[in-house]
């Protein structure tokens, strides 16, 4: 049989973090004690109230398909969460429950992009953004970002990079890989620019809830015309349950639901029933204690890495990442990450996962392990770089 491969696959790149993880697992299999700082996944287990709700649902409910956009009780709970957490009034009919935030991103991009359309993205940024745009035959416009804009797109930058074929901009706040946020005043300017251009805005709020020293606010308090992506994976620590959601502008409800029917039919039934417990007071109490632990980890690791000679010019205010310039030690961050793993058994992610703007100078540290292990990692890294 003839070997056939879609031309688009040449532009789809692997996650280098997963390659690092795979090698780390091989080392662990032969007895090496690896400290994992490569994958963007909370190390905490799913809160027990959510697990208990999932188990109870398996006992009480038939696990058949749910409505494509998710069970009504969960969409109502998400809407109530926006109301109580942010004071935002969101019609549950605009909420589509998805298989993770990736499913939400696919829906938003799928209803917006035609072949050749351009979308403005941050560089560095989450790799899935540009890969999904290319999968849909769109063109990602990767805007190089630095410390001067907190590694975030601004209204000025979006305006400067908006061209004839541009139809949308996508921002993430707090962001992966930098952990920085967009102030609400700037978000309002971004909304105004995109609206004036006649385009659409996608706001990825997946790391909301994991902020330090400031409270996050949703872009839904600025506009009802943006696509808002969120997930149960990060703050709610349900990564393996694969559940997220998308808030769509009212005009896109039917089209987004139609696409969802065709690409995933319905989100996971047991995960949806389990997620009903995510918003309970006892669950939020657990999550807030864990948020404090993430903040303590950031406060430990950030100065420790700076003392070793890594350049981290902006203090991140959210997520659980530090995006560090490692050029004092290597001109090749991928080689640095591989050698650090092979010699010191510390797994980190090279910058090439996150874009084309100076990736060879940067690595991402995920502080998704306890402070004792972070301290050991710092000691290992110090020996590795000769400090």
C-alpha positions in Angstrom: 0.0 0.0 0.0 1.3 3.4 -0.9 2.6 5.6 1.9 0.6 8.8 2.0 1.3 11.7 4.3 -0.6 15.1 4.4 1.6 18.0 3.5 0.5 19.8 6.6 2.3 17.3 8.8 5.7 18.8 7.8 4.7 21.9 9.8 3.4 20.0 12.9 6.2 19.7 15.5 6.5 17.4 18.5 6.4 18.6 22.1 10.1 18.5 23.1 8.9 18.4 26.7 7.4 15.0 26.0 10.7 13.8 24.6 12.5 14.9 27.7 9.8 13.2 29.8 10.2 10.0 27.9 14.0 10.0 28.4 13.5 10.8 32.1 11.2 7.8 32.5 13.9 5.6 30.8 16.5 6.8 33.3 14.1 6.2 36.2 13.5 2.6 34.9 17.2 1.9 35.4 17.2 3.4 38.9 18.1 7.0 38.4 16.3 9.5 40.7 15.0 12.2 38.3 13.6 15.5 39.5 10.8 16.5 37.1 10.4 20.1 36.1 9.6 19.6 32.5 5.8 19.0 32.2 3.1 21.5 32.9 1.1 19.4 35.2 0.3 19.9 38.9 2.0 17.3 41.0 -1.0 17.3 43.4 -3.6 14.6 43.1 -7.1 15.5 42.1 -8.9 16.8 45.2 -10.7 14.1 47.0 -14.2 15.6 46.8 -13.9 15.5 43.0 -12.7 11.9 43.0 -15.5 10.9 45.4 -18.1 12.6 43.1 -16.7 10.7 40.1 -16.9 7.4 41.9 -20.4 8.1 43.1 -21.4 9.0 39.6 -20.1 5.7 38.2 -22.4 4.0 40.7 -25.5 6.0 40.1 -25.5 7.0 36.4 -25.4 5.2 33.2 -22.2 6.3 31.4 -23.8 7.1 28.0 -23.2 10.1 25.8 -24.1 13.5 27.2 -25.3 16.4 25.2 -22.5 17.6 22.9 -22.1 20.9 24.8 -22.0 19.1 28.2 -24.5 18.3 30.9 -26.7 21.3 32.0 -25.8 21.0 35.6 -22.1 21.5 34.9 -22.6 24.4 32.5 -24.8 26.0 35.2 -22.0 25.4 37.8 -19.4 27.0 35.5 -21.7 30.0 35.0 -22.2 30.3 38.7 -18.4 30.2 39.2 -18.0 33.1 36.9 -20.7 35.0 38.9 -19.3 34.3 42.4 -15.6 34.4 41.5 -15.5 37.3 39.1 -19.0 39.0 39.2 -19.4 38.1 35.5 -22.9 37.2 34.2 -22.5 34.4 31.7 -25.4 32.6 30.0 -24.9 28.8 30.5 -26.0 28.4 26.9 -22.7 30.1 25.8 -20.7 27.5 27.6 -19.4 24.4 25.8 -17.8 21.7 27.9 -14.8 20.2 25.9 -12.2 17.4 26.2 -9.6 19.6 27.9 -8.6 23.2 26.9 -7.2 21.7 23.7 -10.7 20.8 22.6 -11.9 24.3 23.4 -9.0 25.8 21.3 -9.8 23.6 18.4 -13.4 24.7 18.4 -12.6 28.4 18.6 -10.0 28.2 15.9 -12.1 25.8 13.8 -15.1 28.2 13.6 -12.9 31.2 12.8 -10.1 30.2 10.4 -10.3 29.7 6.7 -7.4 28.6 4.7 -4.7 31.3 4.6 -6.2 33.4 7.4 -3.7 34.8 9.8 -3.9 34.8 13.6 -1.6 36.8 15.9 0.2 34.7 18.6 2.8 35.4 21.3 6.3 34.1 20.9 7.2 32.5 23.3 3.9 30.8 23.7 2.1 27.5 24.2 3.2 25.4 21.2 -0.3 23.9 20.6 -1.6 27.3 19.4 0.6 27.5 16.3 0.2 23.8 15.6 -3.6 23.9 15.6 -3.6 27.0 13.4 -1.4 25.2 10.9 -3.5 22.1 11.2 -6.5 24.2 10.0 -4.5 25.6 7.2 -4.2 29.0 8.8 -1.1 31.1 9.2 0.3 31.8 12.7 1.9 35.3 13.0 4.3 34.8 15.9 5.2 38.1 17.5 8.5 38.1 19.3 8.1 39.2 22.9 10.5 40.2 25.6 10.6 41.6 29.1 9.6 45.1 27.9 6.0 43.9 27.5 6.2 41.2 30.2 6.4 38.6 27.4 2.8 39.4 26.6 1.0 40.8 23.5 -0.1 44.4 23.9 -2.7 46.4 22.0 0.2 48.3 20.3 1.8 45.1 19.1 -1.4 43.6 17.9 -2.2 46.8 16.0 1.3 46.8 14.4 1.1 43.2 13.2 -2.5 43.2 12.0 -2.5 42.7 8.2 -5.1 42.3 5.5 -5.5 38.5 6.1 -5.5 38.8 9.9 -8.7 37.7 11.4 -7.9 37.1 15.1 -5.5 37.5 18.0 -4.9 34.9 20.8 -3.6 35.8 24.2 -3.0 33.8 27.3 -3.0 35.3 30.8 -1.3 34.0 32.9 0.8 32.5 30.2 2.8 29.4 29.4 5.8 29.4 29.4 6.5 32.7 31.2 3.8 32.9 34.0 3.2 36.6 33.2 -0.2 38.3 33.0 -2.0 41.0 31.0 -3.3 43.8 33.2 -7.0 44.4 32.8 -6.4 47.9 31.5 -4.2 46.5 28.7 -6.8 43.8 28.0 -9.4 46.5 27.5 -7.1 48.2 25.0 -6.6 44.8 23.2 -10.3 44.3 23.0 -10.7 47.8 21.5 -8.0 47.3 18.9 -9.3 43.9 17.8 -12.9 45.2 17.7 -11.8 48.2 15.6 -10.0 45.8 13.2 -13.2 43.8 12.8 -11.5 40.7 14.1 -12.0 38.2 16.9 -10.2 37.7 20.2 -9.4 34.4 21.9 -8.4 34.6 25.5 -6.9 31.5 27.1 -7.5 31.7 30.9 -6.4 28.2 31.7 -4.1 29.3 34.5 -6.8 31.5 36.2 -6.9 30.8 39.9 -3.1 30.2 40.0 -2.0 33.8 40.6 0.3 35.2 43.2 0.2 38.7 44.7 -2.8 39.6 42.5 -6.2 38.4 41.7 -7.0 37.4 38.1 -10.1 38.8 36.4 -11.8 37.4 33.4 -12.0 39.1 30.0 -15.7 38.4 30.2 -16.0 41.4 32.4 -14.7 43.5 29.4 -16.5 41.9 26.5 -19.0 39.2 25.7 -17.7 39.0 22.1 -14.4 37.1 22.8 -13.9 33.4 22.9 -12.8 32.4 26.5 -10.8 29.1 27.0 -10.5 27.4 30.4 -10.0 24.0 31.8 -10.3 21.8 34.9 -6.7 20.7 34.4 -4.5 23.4 36.1 -6.2 25.2 39.1 -8.7 22.3 39.6 -5.9 19.7 39.1 -7.9 17.3 36.9 -5.3 16.8 34.1 -6.0 13.2 33.4 -9.8 13.7 33.4 -9.4 15.7 30.2 -12.1 18.3 30.7 -12.3 22.0 29.8 -14.7 24.5 28.5 -15.2 27.3 26.0 -17.3 30.4 26.4 -18.4 31.5 22.9 -19.9 34.8 21.8 -23.7 34.3 21.3 -23.4 34.6 17.5 -21.2 31.5 17.4 -23.2 29.1 19.6 -24.7 27.0 17.0 -21.7 26.8 14.8 -19.4 25.8 17.7 -21.8 23.2 18.9 -22.1 21.8 15.3 -18.3 21.5 15.1 -18.1 19.9 18.5 -20.6 17.2 17.4 -18.3 16.3 14.6 -14.9 16.4 16.2 -15.6 14.8 19.6 -19.3 14.2 19.9 -19.4 14.7 23.7 -16.9 15.3 26.5 -16.2 12.5 29.0 -19.3 11.6 31.0 -17.7 10.5 34.3 -15.4 13.5 34.2 -18.3 15.9 33.9 -20.1 14.4 36.9 -16.9 14.5 38.9 -16.3 18.1 37.9 -19.6 19.1 39.5 -17.7 18.8 42.8 -14.9 21.1 41.7 -16.8 24.3 42.7 -17.8 23.1 46.2 -16.5 25.1 49.1 -14.5 22.2 50.5 -12.8 21.7 47.1 -12.0 25.4 46.7 -10.5 25.4 50.2 -8.1 22.6 49.2 -7.2 24.3 45.9 -6.5 27.6 47.7 -4.1 25.9 50.1 -2.3 24.4 47.1 -2.2 27.7 45.4 -0.3 29.1 48.4 2.1 26.2 48.1 2.7 27.0 44.4 3.4 30.6 45.5 5.9 29.4 48.1 7.6 27.3 45.5 7.9 30.3 43.1 9.3 32.4 45.9 11.9 29.8 46.6 13.0 28.9 43.1 13.0 32.3 41.5 15.8 33.9 43.6 17.7 30.5 43.7 17.9 30.4 39.9 18.8 34.0 39.6 21.6 33.5 42.1 23.0 30.7 39.9 23.2 33.0 36.9 19.9 32.4 35.1 18.4 35.6 33.8 14.7 35.9 34.7 14.0 39.6 34.2 10.2 39.6 35.0 8.7 38.1 38.1 5.9 35.8 37.0 2.5 36.4 38.7 0.8 33.2 37.8 0.8 29.6 36.5 3.8 27.5 37.7 6.6 28.3 35.3 9.8 30.2 35.2 11.2 31.1 31.7 14.9 31.5 32.2 17.7 32.7 29.9 20.4 30.1 30.2 22.9 31.7 27.8 25.4 32.3 30.6 25.9 28.5 30.5 25.1 27.4 26.9 24.3 28.7 23.5 22.0 25.7 22.9 19.2 25.3 25.3 18.2 21.9 23.9 21.7 20.5 24.4 21.7 22.1 27.9 18.4 20.5 28.8 19.6 17.1 27.5 22.9 17.3 29.3 21.2 18.5 32.5 19.0 15.4 32.4 21.7 12.9 31.5 24.3 14.2 34.0 22.3 15.8 36.8 19.0 14.0 36.4 17.0 17.2 36.4 14.3 17.4 33.6 13.5 20.8 32.2 12.0 22.0 28.9 14.1 23.7 26.2 12.8 27.0 24.7 12.4 25.4 21.2 9.0 24.1 22.4 7.7 27.7 22.7 8.5 29.5 19.5 11.3 30.8 17.3 12.2 33.9 19.2 15.6 33.2 20.9 14.6 29.6 21.9 18.2 28.6 22.1 18.7 30.9 25.0 15.8 29.8 27.2 14.6 26.9 29.2 11.3 26.5 31.2 11.3 25.3 34.8 8.0 24.0 36.1 7.8 24.2 39.8 5.5 21.3 40.0 7.3 19.4 42.8 7.7 20.2 46.5 10.2 22.6 47.9 12.5 19.9 49.2 12.9 18.5 45.7 13.2 22.0 44.2 16.1 22.6 46.7 17.8 19.4 45.6 17.3 20.3 42.0 19.0 23.7 42.6 21.9 21.9 44.2 22.2 19.5 41.3 22.0 22.4 38.8 24.6 24.3 40.7 27.1 21.4 40.5 26.2 20.9 36.8 27.1 24.5 35.9 30.1 24.6 38.1 28.8 26.9 40.8 
